Amino acid sequence: MQKIDISPGQIFDGIHVRLLRVATGAITSRSPGWCRCGYPEFILIREGAVRSEFKEAPGRFIERPAPSIIQFPQDSIRRTWLASEERAPFVSLTFSARSDLLFDLLGLLEIPDFIRSVEAEEIMCRMVPLAGADTLADQLLVQGLLLRFLRVVVRFCRERWFQEVTACIDSEPGLAFSPGELAKRCGMSRQSFYSKFKQATGMAPLEYIRRKRLREAELLLLDGDAGIGEIAEKLRFSDQFHFSHLFKKVYGMSPLSFRKAGRERNRQLYRS
């Protein structure tokens, strides 16, 4: 009998996992359409970078570079398109996980928007040739891999420090957080915090904060008429020249060029 330790004092026995779908494909430059997730869906981006938007939360974007696993909640309506490169190969995985008491474990968990785990990536890739497995040996292998994957997901859900610190940064991207201050909030040494944060996101804390500010700048450029200097000041960049330099380094174009191209692209997306 399988057991999953959800949190201290919360252990579920008799876990039943069932593979619903595993597939491969590539996100291309074609205009994206909306799609609904009937179950929680995990998508491993193997190359490039993609951006996703949720219909129920307009303006909320998830952007992740490869390799990353993006999690889309059950019943969410979203669309995904390229953030860089010409295509982004992916592996998608959908499965159910229930206990003997019929609890939907994936529904109980507060799964983060993205998971960065070499183990989880390897599991998803190993699942691909097992789609449609009809031998007992293959079916048992699928069960074992899904249980391993579920344990990785649970492990990420238990990393509350990470969810709290990223929520803090995301809520106030214009504030001048320092790695030392963030480490203190988590009750860690600066070195331990840096190591854990980079392992979880693939970025150093200051780079994450910088990217978050640029993401906020992107929304301000697309949805408002604020000047470049005004945006730079609001998001705590040293000056508009520093802001423009960093923006061009990440997006490949100046803020003004991005505003023009982005508004034209959004008009095309919403026509489709």
QUICOR-V123865 format. One record per pair of residues at least 24 apart in sequence whose C-alpha atoms are under 7 Angstrom apart, sorted by the first residue. I is the first residue (numbers start at 0). GAP is how many residues later the second one is. D is the distance in Angstrom with one decimal. If there is no record, write none. Layout:
BEGIN
i=I gap=GAP d=D
i=I gap=GAP d=D
END
This chain:
BEGIN
i=5 gap=148 d=6.2
i=6 gap=151 d=6.8
i=11 gap=87 d=6.5
i=12 gap=86 d=6.4
i=12 gap=87 d=6.9
i=13 gap=85 d=5.4
i=13 gap=86 d=5.2
i=14 gap=82 d=6.7
i=14 gap=83 d=5.7
i=14 gap=84 d=4.5
i=14 gap=85 d=6.6
i=15 gap=81 d=5.6
i=15 gap=82 d=5.2
i=15 gap=83 d=6.0
i=16 gap=78 d=6.9
i=16 gap=79 d=5.6
i=16 gap=80 d=4.4
i=16 gap=81 d=6.5
i=16 gap=126 d=6.5
i=16 gap=129 d=6.6
i=16 gap=130 d=7.0
i=17 gap=77 d=5.5
i=17 gap=78 d=5.3
i=17 gap=79 d=6.6
i=18 gap=75 d=6.6
i=18 gap=76 d=4.5
i=18 gap=77 d=6.7
i=19 gap=74 d=5.4
i=19 gap=75 d=4.8
i=20 gap=72 d=5.8
i=20 gap=73 d=5.1
i=20 gap=74 d=6.7
i=21 gap=70 d=5.5
i=21 gap=71 d=4.6
i=21 gap=72 d=6.4
i=21 gap=106 d=6.1
i=21 gap=109 d=6.2
i=22 gap=68 d=5.7
i=22 gap=69 d=5.3
i=22 gap=70 d=6.8
i=22 gap=105 d=6.5
i=23 gap=66 d=5.7
i=23 gap=67 d=4.5
i=23 gap=68 d=6.3
i=24 gap=64 d=5.7
i=24 gap=65 d=5.5
i=24 gap=66 d=6.7
i=25 gap=61 d=6.2
i=25 gap=62 d=5.2
i=25 gap=63 d=4.0
i=25 gap=64 d=5.6
i=26 gap=54 d=6.6
i=26 gap=55 d=6.7
i=26 gap=60 d=5.5
i=26 gap=61 d=5.0
i=26 gap=62 d=6.3
i=27 gap=54 d=6.6
i=27 gap=58 d=6.3
i=27 gap=59 d=4.6
i=27 gap=60 d=6.6
i=28 gap=53 d=6.3
i=28 gap=57 d=6.4
i=28 gap=58 d=6.9
i=30 gap=238 d=6.3
i=31 gap=47 d=6.0
i=31 gap=48 d=6.2
i=31 gap=49 d=6.0
i=32 gap=46 d=5.8
i=33 gap=43 d=6.4
i=33 gap=44 d=5.4
i=33 gap=45 d=4.8
i=34 gap=42 d=5.5
i=34 gap=43 d=5.6
i=34 gap=44 d=6.3
i=35 gap=39 d=6.1
i=35 gap=40 d=5.8
i=35 gap=41 d=4.4
i=35 gap=42 d=6.5
i=36 gap=37 d=5.5
i=36 gap=38 d=5.0
i=36 gap=39 d=5.6
i=36 gap=40 d=6.5
i=37 gap=36 d=5.5
i=37 gap=37 d=5.1
i=38 gap=35 d=4.4
i=38 gap=36 d=6.6
i=38 gap=55 d=6.7
i=39 gap=31 d=7.0
i=39 gap=32 d=5.7
i=39 gap=33 d=4.6
i=39 gap=34 d=4.4
i=39 gap=54 d=6.4
i=40 gap=30 d=5.8
i=40 gap=31 d=5.2
i=40 gap=32 d=6.7
i=40 gap=51 d=7.0
i=40 gap=52 d=5.9
i=40 gap=53 d=4.9
i=41 gap=27 d=6.3
i=41 gap=28 d=5.7
i=41 gap=29 d=4.6
i=41 gap=30 d=6.4
i=41 gap=50 d=5.7
i=41 gap=51 d=5.2
i=41 gap=52 d=6.4
i=42 gap=26 d=5.3
i=42 gap=27 d=5.2
i=42 gap=28 d=6.5
i=42 gap=47 d=6.5
i=42 gap=48 d=5.7
i=42 gap=49 d=4.3
i=42 gap=50 d=6.4
i=43 gap=24 d=5.7
i=43 gap=25 d=4.2
i=43 gap=26 d=6.5
i=43 gap=46 d=5.3
i=43 gap=47 d=5.1
i=43 gap=48 d=6.3
i=43 gap=77 d=6.8
i=44 gap=24 d=6.2
i=44 gap=43 d=6.6
i=44 gap=44 d=6.3
i=44 gap=45 d=4.7
i=44 gap=46 d=6.9
i=45 gap=42 d=6.8
i=45 gap=43 d=5.6
i=45 gap=44 d=5.5
i=46 gap=41 d=5.2
i=46 gap=42 d=5.9
i=47 gap=36 d=6.0
i=47 gap=37 d=5.6
i=47 gap=39 d=6.9
i=47 gap=40 d=5.1
i=48 gap=33 d=6.2
i=48 gap=34 d=5.3
i=48 gap=35 d=5.5
i=48 gap=39 d=6.6
i=49 gap=30 d=6.7
i=49 gap=31 d=5.6
i=49 gap=32 d=4.4
i=49 gap=33 d=4.7
i=49 gap=34 d=7.0
i=50 gap=29 d=5.6
i=50 gap=30 d=5.5
i=50 gap=31 d=6.1
i=50 gap=32 d=5.7
i=51 gap=26 d=6.7
i=51 gap=27 d=5.6
i=51 gap=28 d=4.2
i=51 gap=29 d=6.5
i=52 gap=25 d=5.5
i=52 gap=26 d=5.6
i=52 gap=27 d=6.6
i=53 gap=24 d=4.4
i=53 gap=25 d=6.8
i=67 gap=46 d=6.9
i=67 gap=47 d=6.3
i=67 gap=48 d=5.3
i=68 gap=45 d=5.5
i=68 gap=46 d=5.1
i=68 gap=47 d=6.2
i=69 gap=43 d=5.9
i=69 gap=44 d=4.4
i=69 gap=45 d=6.4
i=70 gap=42 d=5.2
i=70 gap=43 d=5.6
i=90 gap=33 d=7.0
i=108 gap=48 d=6.9
i=109 gap=47 d=6.2
i=110 gap=46 d=5.7
i=111 gap=45 d=6.8
i=115 gap=84 d=5.6
i=115 gap=85 d=6.4
i=119 gap=29 d=5.8
i=119 gap=32 d=6.6
i=122 gap=26 d=6.7
i=160 gap=25 d=5.8
i=168 gap=40 d=6.9
i=169 gap=42 d=6.9
i=172 gap=36 d=6.9
i=172 gap=39 d=6.3
i=172 gap=40 d=5.5
i=172 gap=62 d=6.8
i=173 gap=39 d=6.7
i=173 gap=60 d=6.5
i=173 gap=61 d=4.2
i=173 gap=62 d=5.5
i=178 gap=26 d=6.3
i=213 gap=33 d=6.7
i=220 gap=38 d=5.4
i=221 gap=37 d=5.5
i=221 gap=40 d=6.4
i=221 gap=41 d=6.1
END
